[in-house]
C-alpha cells in the first residue's frame, strides 16, 4: 500500500485508507515492515488477511480504480 519515511506516516496512511475504503478493509490487518534500500530505511505498509493471490489482486484492483496505490504480492 506504500512505502513511508516513518512508522507514524505508514500508520496514518492505514487510517486514511481504512476510512476511505471501509468495506474493502474489513477483515484486513495492518502490517508495517522496515526495509532498507540504498542505505536508507523505509517502512512498507501492507494489508494481510487474503485467502490467496487472486483475493489480493481483487482488493488492489478496487483501490487502484479509486486512485489509491496497491501492488499485490505474496510474502515468502
PLY file of the C-alpha trace (Angstrom):
ply
format ascii 1.0
element vertex 76
property float x
property float y
property float z
element edge 75
property int vertex1
property int vertex2
end_header
0.00 0.00 0.00
3.02 2.23 0.13
6.49 2.99 1.41
6.97 5.70 4.01
9.73 7.50 5.86
8.36 6.59 9.30
6.11 4.15 11.11
3.83 7.06 12.01
3.36 8.06 8.37
2.61 4.45 7.41
0.13 4.13 10.26
-1.56 7.37 9.25
-1.95 6.10 5.70
-3.60 2.95 7.05
-6.13 5.06 8.94
-6.83 7.12 5.81
-7.30 4.01 3.66
-9.50 2.37 6.31
-11.74 5.45 6.31
-11.80 5.76 2.54
-12.25 2.06 1.75
-14.04 0.75 4.85
-15.85 -2.09 3.06
-12.66 -3.35 1.39
-10.54 -3.03 4.54
-12.91 -5.12 6.66
-11.12 -8.26 7.83
-7.69 -6.94 6.83
-4.89 -6.33 9.26
-2.11 -3.79 9.05
1.49 -4.88 8.66
4.35 -2.38 8.70
7.74 -3.77 7.74
11.07 -1.97 7.89
13.19 -2.31 4.75
16.49 -0.86 3.65
17.46 0.29 0.18
20.49 2.34 -0.75
21.49 2.53 2.91
18.18 4.17 3.83
15.46 2.67 5.99
11.82 2.97 4.99
8.58 1.39 6.14
6.34 -0.73 3.91
2.64 -0.63 4.63
0.90 -3.88 3.79
-2.53 -5.40 4.33
-2.90 -9.02 5.37
-5.81 -11.42 5.57
-6.23 -12.55 1.98
-7.29 -16.06 1.02
-4.86 -16.15 -1.91
-3.13 -14.02 -4.53
-6.34 -13.66 -6.54
-8.08 -12.24 -3.46
-5.24 -9.72 -3.03
-5.47 -8.79 -6.71
-9.20 -8.09 -6.42
-8.54 -5.93 -3.36
-5.83 -3.96 -5.19
-7.99 -3.55 -8.29
-10.68 -1.89 -6.20
-8.19 0.51 -4.59
-6.37 1.33 -7.84
-9.70 2.08 -9.52
-10.09 4.87 -6.96
-6.53 6.20 -7.44
-5.01 4.53 -4.37
-1.67 2.75 -4.75
-1.71 -1.01 -4.31
0.50 -3.83 -5.55
-0.48 -7.44 -4.75
2.42 -9.55 -3.50
2.94 -12.90 -1.87
5.07 -12.82 1.26
7.51 -15.71 1.25
0 1
1 2
2 3
3 4
4 5
5 6
6 7
7 8
8 9
9 10
10 11
11 12
12 13
13 14
14 15
15 16
16 17
17 18
18 19
19 20
20 21
21 22
22 23
23 24
24 25
25 26
26 27
27 28
28 29
29 30
30 31
31 32
32 33
33 34
34 35
35 36
36 37
37 38
38 39
39 40
40 41
41 42
42 43
43 44
44 45
45 46
46 47
47 48
48 49
49 50
50 51
51 52
52 53
53 54
54 55
55 56
56 57
57 58
58 59
59 60
60 61
61 62
62 63
63 64
64 65
65 66
66 67
67 68
68 69
69 70
70 71
71 72
72 73
73 74
74 75
